[in-house]
């Protein structure tokens, strides 16, 4: 408020001077106040408005694709980064509140209710709530050195590594673990044989939330295309609250099959032996038994109903802020918690395939 008061006072004094005297009576200091109404912030390349719009709290919600505590810790620096970038756009934000939803749906519901301003959500969650939220950005990810439709090609015992190519889509993998049943399924795939529905239905599966693209929707489509079945047709399938818990279940033998994004094994490579107490690397003990069609990347979506998003120009400012953060080395370090490497402007039509997927899921559940 001090900045706002000072700026308003300066403007008022300048106007009073114009009214009470001629141009020849204006002092050099007063004349400076009457010059350009905008000033550039150093390094921003964006003209900052003379009177800043003040915002008390910006709420950013993340989905629980990893352990919530890990997300909160990793994204702590994002608070100051957002404040700094939004200040360049002419918005002074006092607080940035980062939350992790209890589920993917919970974040979508928060956007619908306007209790969250911004949500970092998968395309499937956006599509489910697109009457109440607007997609503004699509995440860019690093590409992978493996991208085959054939699951056997992923099972060479070597790590799946990131490469320098930018990718706007990724795969979901159906992965069998070190259990007896998991190894049985993997052996059949690696021998070049096709799995039957009976093979898959005899295994214990863990799935993610029904709006998770990699952990539910696209594997459902995979089953439908091949067996005219869905995940709800499996005799044994339990839901995990995060990929971390799903991978822990796979390592312990509680389940035989998990559904994960393509670089999940890379993310949990260290935990596999350290935290999950396995004696061999994850690349030796797990095998891909199914590969889905490509999934369009995560979104940054904003609420249509939050008060902050009704402020003229603020939505565009948030968009610019996240793009700039994604271009900074420190920013890339923060957003890699979601394997994001940056952001590009989104088009709602980019997610039409997700809409088709959602429609199929609705039909399968009837």
C-alpha positions as CSV (number, residue, x, y, z in Angstrom):
1,X,0.0,0.0,0.0
2,X,2.9,2.4,0.7
3,X,4.0,2.2,-3.0
4,X,0.4,2.8,-4.1
5,X,0.0,5.8,-1.8
6,X,3.3,7.3,-2.8
7,X,2.5,7.0,-6.5
8,X,-1.0,8.5,-6.1
9,X,0.4,11.4,-4.1
10,X,2.9,12.1,-6.8
11,X,0.3,12.2,-9.4
12,X,-2.0,14.4,-7.3
13,X,0.8,16.9,-6.6
14,X,1.7,17.0,-10.3
15,X,-1.9,17.8,-11.3
16,X,-2.2,20.5,-8.7
17,X,1.0,22.2,-10.0
18,X,-0.5,22.2,-13.6
19,X,-3.6,23.8,-12.3
20,X,-2.0,26.5,-10.2
21,X,0.8,27.8,-12.4
22,X,2.2,28.0,-16.0
23,X,4.7,25.7,-17.6
24,X,7.5,28.2,-16.9
25,X,6.8,27.9,-13.1
26,X,7.2,24.1,-13.0
27,X,10.4,22.9,-11.2
28,X,12.7,20.3,-12.8
29,X,11.7,17.7,-10.2
30,X,8.0,18.4,-11.0
31,X,8.6,18.2,-14.7
32,X,10.1,14.7,-14.3
33,X,6.9,13.6,-12.7
34,X,4.9,14.8,-15.7
35,X,6.9,12.8,-18.2
36,X,6.4,9.2,-19.3
37,X,3.5,7.5,-17.4
38,X,5.3,4.1,-17.8
39,X,8.7,2.9,-16.7
40,X,10.6,-0.2,-17.7
41,X,11.7,-2.6,-15.0
42,X,15.3,-3.5,-15.5
43,X,15.7,-6.7,-17.5
44,X,11.9,-7.2,-17.9
45,X,11.4,-5.8,-21.3
46,X,7.9,-5.1,-20.2
47,X,6.6,-1.6,-19.3
48,X,5.4,-1.5,-15.7
49,X,2.2,0.5,-15.0
50,X,2.6,3.6,-12.9
51,X,0.0,2.4,-10.3
52,X,0.6,-1.2,-9.4
53,X,-2.5,-3.5,-9.0
54,X,-2.1,-5.1,-5.6
55,X,-3.2,-8.7,-5.0
56,X,-3.3,-10.2,-1.5
57,X,-2.9,-13.9,-2.2
58,X,-2.4,-16.0,-5.4
59,X,-3.3,-19.7,-4.9
60,X,-1.5,-22.3,-7.0
61,X,-2.7,-25.9,-6.8
62,X,-0.7,-29.0,-7.8
63,X,-2.0,-32.5,-8.4
64,X,-0.5,-35.3,-6.1
65,X,1.5,-37.1,-8.8
66,X,4.3,-37.3,-6.3
67,X,4.5,-37.3,-2.6
68,X,2.8,-34.0,-1.5
69,X,5.6,-33.1,1.0
70,X,8.1,-33.5,-1.9
71,X,6.1,-31.2,-4.1
72,X,5.7,-28.5,-1.5
73,X,9.4,-28.5,-0.7
74,X,10.5,-28.5,-4.4
75,X,8.1,-25.7,-5.4
76,X,8.9,-23.4,-2.4
77,X,11.2,-21.2,-4.6
78,X,8.3,-20.7,-7.1
79,X,6.6,-18.3,-4.6
80,X,9.3,-15.6,-4.9
81,X,9.7,-16.3,-8.7
82,X,6.0,-15.7,-9.3
83,X,6.1,-12.5,-7.2
84,X,9.0,-11.2,-9.1
85,X,7.7,-12.0,-12.6
86,X,4.2,-10.7,-11.8
87,X,5.7,-7.5,-10.5
88,X,7.3,-7.0,-13.9
89,X,3.8,-7.4,-15.4
90,X,2.4,-4.6,-13.1
91,X,0.9,-6.8,-10.3
92,X,2.2,-6.7,-6.8
93,X,1.3,-10.0,-5.1
94,X,1.7,-10.1,-1.4
95,X,1.5,-13.9,-0.9
96,X,1.7,-17.0,-3.1
97,X,0.0,-20.0,-1.5
98,X,1.1,-23.4,-3.0
99,X,-1.2,-26.3,-2.2
100,X,-1.2,-30.0,-3.2
101,X,-4.7,-31.5,-3.7
102,X,-5.7,-34.7,-2.1
103,X,-6.6,-36.0,-5.6
104,X,-6.6,-34.8,-9.2
105,X,-10.3,-34.2,-8.9
106,X,-9.8,-32.1,-5.8
107,X,-7.6,-29.6,-7.7
108,X,-10.2,-29.5,-10.5
109,X,-12.9,-28.8,-8.0
110,X,-10.9,-26.1,-6.4
111,X,-10.6,-24.4,-9.8
112,X,-14.3,-24.8,-10.2
113,X,-15.1,-23.2,-6.9
114,X,-12.6,-20.4,-7.4
115,X,-10.7,-21.4,-4.2
116,X,-7.6,-22.0,-6.4
117,X,-6.5,-19.4,-9.0
118,X,-4.1,-21.6,-10.9
119,X,-3.9,-25.3,-11.3
120,X,-1.0,-27.4,-12.7
121,X,-3.2,-30.3,-13.9
122,X,-3.1,-33.1,-16.6
123,X,-5.0,-32.6,-19.8
124,X,-7.6,-35.1,-18.7
125,X,-8.4,-33.2,-15.5
126,X,-8.6,-29.9,-17.5
127,X,-11.1,-31.5,-19.9
128,X,-13.2,-32.8,-17.1
129,X,-13.5,-29.3,-15.7
130,X,-13.2,-27.2,-18.8
131,X,-16.5,-25.5,-18.2
132,X,-15.0,-24.0,-15.0
133,X,-11.3,-23.6,-16.0
134,X,-9.4,-22.3,-18.9
135,X,-6.1,-23.8,-20.2
136,X,-3.5,-21.2,-20.8
137,X,-0.2,-23.1,-21.2
138,X,1.0,-26.6,-22.2
139,X,4.1,-28.0,-20.5
140,X,7.2,-28.8,-22.6
141,X,9.1,-32.0,-21.6
142,X,12.4,-33.4,-22.6
143,X,12.0,-36.3,-25.0
144,X,13.0,-39.8,-24.2
145,X,15.4,-42.1,-26.0
146,X,12.7,-44.7,-26.3
147,X,9.3,-44.1,-27.8
148,X,8.3,-47.4,-29.4
149,X,4.8,-48.9,-29.6
150,X,6.3,-52.3,-29.0
151,X,6.8,-52.9,-25.2
152,X,9.7,-55.4,-25.8
153,X,11.8,-52.5,-27.2
154,X,11.7,-50.9,-23.7
155,X,13.0,-54.0,-22.0
156,X,16.7,-54.0,-22.8
157,X,17.8,-53.7,-19.2
158,X,19.1,-50.2,-19.8
159,X,17.8,-46.9,-18.4
160,X,15.2,-44.9,-20.3
161,X,17.0,-41.5,-20.7
162,X,16.1,-38.0,-21.4
163,X,17.3,-36.4,-24.7
164,X,17.6,-32.8,-26.0
165,X,14.4,-32.9,-28.1
166,X,11.4,-31.0,-26.8
167,X,8.2,-33.0,-26.5
168,X,4.6,-32.0,-26.1
169,X,3.3,-35.5,-25.5
170,X,4.4,-38.6,-23.6
171,X,3.4,-42.2,-23.2
172,X,1.8,-44.2,-20.4
173,X,3.4,-47.5,-19.7
174,X,1.9,-50.7,-18.3
175,X,4.8,-52.1,-16.2
176,X,5.1,-55.5,-14.6
177,X,7.1,-55.8,-11.4
178,X,9.4,-58.4,-9.8
179,X,6.6,-60.6,-8.4
180,X,6.2,-64.1,-9.8
181,X,3.1,-63.1,-11.8
182,X,4.8,-59.9,-13.0
183,X,7.8,-61.9,-14.3
184,X,5.5,-64.3,-16.0
185,X,3.8,-61.6,-17.9
186,X,7.2,-60.0,-18.8
187,X,8.6,-63.3,-20.1
188,X,5.8,-63.7,-22.5
189,X,6.2,-60.1,-23.9
190,X,10.0,-60.5,-24.2
191,X,9.5,-63.7,-26.1
192,X,7.5,-61.8,-28.7
193,X,4.1,-63.3,-27.6
194,X,0.8,-61.4,-27.1
195,X,-0.8,-61.2,-23.7
196,X,-4.3,-62.5,-23.4
197,X,-7.1,-60.9,-21.3
198,X,-6.8,-63.9,-19.0
199,X,-3.1,-63.2,-18.5
200,X,-3.8,-59.6,-17.5
201,X,-6.9,-60.4,-15.4
202,X,-4.9,-62.9,-13.4
203,X,-2.6,-60.2,-12.1
204,X,-3.0,-57.7,-9.2
205,X,-3.0,-54.1,-10.6
206,X,-2.8,-50.7,-9.0
207,X,-4.3,-47.7,-10.8
208,X,-4.4,-44.0,-10.2
209,X,-7.3,-41.5,-10.0
210,X,-9.9,-41.9,-12.8
211,X,-8.8,-38.5,-14.2
212,X,-5.1,-39.4,-14.4
213,X,-4.2,-39.8,-18.1
214,X,-1.1,-42.0,-17.6
215,X,-2.5,-43.8,-14.5
216,X,-6.0,-44.5,-15.7
217,X,-7.5,-43.1,-18.9
218,X,-5.0,-44.1,-21.6
219,X,-4.5,-47.6,-20.1
220,X,-8.2,-47.9,-20.2
221,X,-8.2,-47.0,-23.9
222,X,-5.3,-49.5,-24.5
223,X,-7.4,-52.3,-22.9
224,X,-10.5,-51.3,-24.9
225,X,-8.6,-51.3,-28.2
226,X,-7.1,-54.7,-27.6
227,X,-9.5,-56.6,-25.5
228,X,-12.7,-54.6,-25.5
229,X,-12.3,-54.4,-21.7
230,X,-11.7,-51.6,-19.2
231,X,-9.8,-51.2,-15.9
232,X,-13.1,-51.7,-14.1
233,X,-13.3,-55.2,-15.6
234,X,-10.2,-56.3,-13.8
235,X,-10.8,-58.7,-10.9
236,X,-8.0,-57.1,-8.8
237,X,-7.3,-53.4,-9.1
238,X,-6.6,-51.0,-6.2
239,X,-6.2,-47.2,-6.4
240,X,-3.0,-45.6,-5.3
241,X,-2.9,-42.0,-4.1
242,X,0.4,-41.2,-5.8
243,X,2.9,-42.8,-8.2
244,X,5.4,-43.1,-5.3
245,X,3.0,-45.3,-3.4
246,X,2.2,-47.3,-6.6
247,X,5.9,-47.9,-7.2
248,X,6.4,-48.9,-3.5
249,X,3.5,-51.5,-3.9
250,X,5.1,-52.9,-7.1
251,X,8.5,-53.2,-5.3
252,X,7.0,-55.0,-2.3
253,X,5.1,-57.4,-4.5
254,X,1.7,-56.2,-3.2
255,X,0.8,-55.7,-6.9
256,X,2.1,-57.2,-10.1
257,X,1.3,-54.3,-12.5
258,X,1.4,-50.5,-12.3
259,X,0.3,-47.8,-14.7
260,X,2.8,-44.9,-14.9
261,X,4.1,-42.1,-17.2
262,X,7.0,-43.2,-19.5
263,X,9.9,-41.8,-17.4
264,X,8.5,-42.9,-14.0
265,X,11.2,-45.5,-13.6
266,X,13.9,-42.9,-14.2
267,X,12.3,-40.8,-11.4
268,X,12.2,-43.7,-9.0
269,X,15.5,-45.3,-10.0
270,X,17.2,-44.3,-6.7
271,X,14.2,-45.1,-4.4
272,X,13.8,-48.5,-5.9
273,X,16.9,-49.8,-4.1
274,X,17.3,-47.2,-1.3
275,X,13.8,-46.7,0.0
276,X,12.0,-49.7,-1.5
277,X,14.7,-52.1,-0.4
278,X,15.2,-53.9,-3.7
279,X,18.6,-55.6,-4.4
280,X,18.7,-55.1,-8.2
281,X,18.2,-51.9,-10.3
282,X,14.7,-51.0,-11.4
283,X,15.6,-51.6,-15.1
284,X,16.4,-55.2,-14.4
285,X,13.4,-56.0,-12.1
286,X,10.6,-54.3,-14.1
287,X,9.4,-54.8,-17.7
288,X,7.1,-52.9,-19.9
289,X,4.1,-55.0,-21.0
290,X,2.1,-52.3,-22.7
291,X,2.5,-48.9,-24.3
292,X,-0.3,-46.5,-24.9
293,X,-0.8,-43.9,-27.6
294,X,0.8,-40.5,-27.0
295,X,-0.8,-38.3,-24.3
296,X,-0.7,-34.5,-24.7
297,X,1.3,-32.8,-21.9
298,X,0.1,-31.3,-18.6
299,X,-1.6,-27.9,-18.5
300,X,-1.4,-24.8,-16.5
301,X,-5.1,-23.9,-16.2
302,X,-6.8,-21.0,-14.4
303,X,-10.1,-20.7,-12.7
304,X,-13.0,-19.0,-14.4
305,X,-14.5,-18.1,-11.1
306,X,-11.6,-16.9,-8.8
307,X,-11.7,-13.2,-8.0
308,X,-8.1,-12.7,-9.0
309,X,-8.7,-14.0,-12.5
310,X,-11.5,-11.4,-13.0
311,X,-8.9,-8.6,-12.7
312,X,-8.2,-7.2,-16.2
313,X,-4.8,-8.3,-17.5
314,X,-4.0,-10.7,-14.7
315,X,-4.6,-13.9,-16.6
316,X,-2.2,-12.8,-19.3
317,X,0.3,-11.7,-16.6
318,X,0.2,-15.2,-15.1
319,X,0.7,-16.8,-18.5
320,X,3.8,-14.6,-19.1
321,X,5.1,-15.2,-15.7
322,X,5.1,-19.0,-16.0
323,X,6.7,-18.8,-19.5
324,X,9.5,-16.6,-18.2
325,X,10.0,-18.9,-15.2
326,X,10.3,-21.9,-17.5
327,X,13.0,-20.1,-19.4
328,X,15.2,-19.5,-16.3
329,X,17.7,-22.0,-15.0
330,X,16.4,-21.7,-11.5
331,X,12.8,-22.0,-12.8
332,X,13.6,-25.1,-14.7
333,X,15.0,-26.6,-11.5
334,X,11.7,-26.0,-9.7
335,X,9.3,-27.3,-12.4
336,X,11.3,-30.4,-13.0
337,X,9.4,-31.9,-10.1
338,X,6.7,-32.6,-12.8
339,X,9.3,-33.3,-15.5
340,X,8.4,-30.0,-17.1
341,X,11.1,-28.2,-19.1
342,X,9.1,-25.0,-19.9
343,X,5.7,-23.9,-21.2
344,X,4.1,-22.8,-24.4
345,X,0.8,-21.1,-25.1
346,X,-2.0,-23.7,-25.2
347,X,-4.9,-24.1,-27.5
348,X,-8.0,-25.8,-26.1
349,X,-8.3,-27.8,-29.3
350,X,-5.0,-29.4,-28.5
351,X,-6.9,-31.5,-26.0
352,X,-9.6,-32.8,-28.3
353,X,-8.1,-36.3,-28.1
354,X,-8.5,-36.1,-24.3
355,X,-12.2,-35.1,-24.8
356,X,-12.6,-38.2,-26.9
357,X,-10.9,-40.3,-24.3
358,X,-13.2,-38.9,-21.6
359,X,-16.3,-39.7,-23.6
360,X,-15.1,-43.3,-24.0
361,X,-14.4,-43.6,-20.3
362,X,-18.0,-42.4,-19.6
363,X,-19.4,-45.0,-22.0
364,X,-17.3,-47.8,-20.4
365,X,-18.5,-46.9,-17.0
366,X,-22.2,-47.1,-18.0
